[in-house]
Amino acid sequence: MEPILYQRSSNSDHRGTVSFTNELDLNKAVRTYKVTNKQIKTVRAWHGHKLEEKWIIVEEGEFLVCAVEIDNFQNPNKEQKIFEFNMTPNDGVLFIPKNYANGAMNLSENNSIRYLSSLPLEESINDDYRFDSQFWDPWSKFNPNLYE
């Protein structure tokens, strides 16, 4: 399975606007957390999971959000395809399946990104695989200021 971007839609009338993502199923989501970066072009990557799934929503600003399928968690393939999504609050919800690593870089000063996770924190800690932020590098074309 590959990452899926569920598009946001909206309807407007004289009262205002209703925005929605009706195709999205969040039955597996059990927790959420929000990240904001102090410095523009901060890379936070790569964070992988064998079991956990993620849903990503940009709440403010613009982000480059990327995902890579992990073929071998002990010795991943550097040549894996990188899925890249340039996201703003208007773009909907990005689903990252299990067996993927993900990362994000804010492209705007004012920024926030929300993550929803399919595992409670206690279980996620045991399903946590970190890779160097430049192991796969879709970021360099944006001249990052900080890699984490």
Protein Blocks (a to p, Z undefined) as FASTA:
>chain_A
ZZddddddddddfkbccdddfkbccklpcbdcddddfbghiacdddddfkbccddddfbh
cddddddddfblklccfkbccddddddfknopadddehiacddddfbfbdcdddddfbdf
klmmmmcccddfklpacklmnopabdZZ
